[in-house]
Amino acid sequence: MSPSNEQPLNPSADDAKASNGRYRFQAGKPVDPDDGVHPELRSSAFNDTAATPAVAIPDSPEQLIAMQEKKPERHEKRAEPTSPKVSQVMELIEKLETNAYEDQQIALALVRHLEQFHDNVVEEMQEDSEAKHTQIVSWAIDADRLMRCRMLLESVDLN
């Protein structure tokens, strides 16, 4: 028999956590039942107190919506102020009254320019022994995204 100050390997029915079915043991010691559980499925997801743990599976669409509303908001990129060059180009595009095909050609030229810039940065970073691998990967992923954007834009048939 184990000493009286240690937890038993099998919890008794009188155990508070056992009464609601929420208990976990690891190496004979009790552990938090919510340890390693996704935050939306934790016992405290529906109420702000963790005193009465219960499985946090919504019983209604309203409860699901309430759970989702507790998520922190995504931080979107803040809009940078428009430079005078960009404003001038945008005004010129509006004044020219281009058709859809010409707009596509302008968009393709811009995307190609960005794609080439990213490809050049990746090449430079690959040659630099000081460059961080994660940065190279990020730039390469963006270059790939731009290439796919260009290919999709090229595939649009406006004739």
Order of alpha helices (4+ residues) and beta strands (2+ residues): alpha-beta-beta-alpha-alpha-alpha-alpha
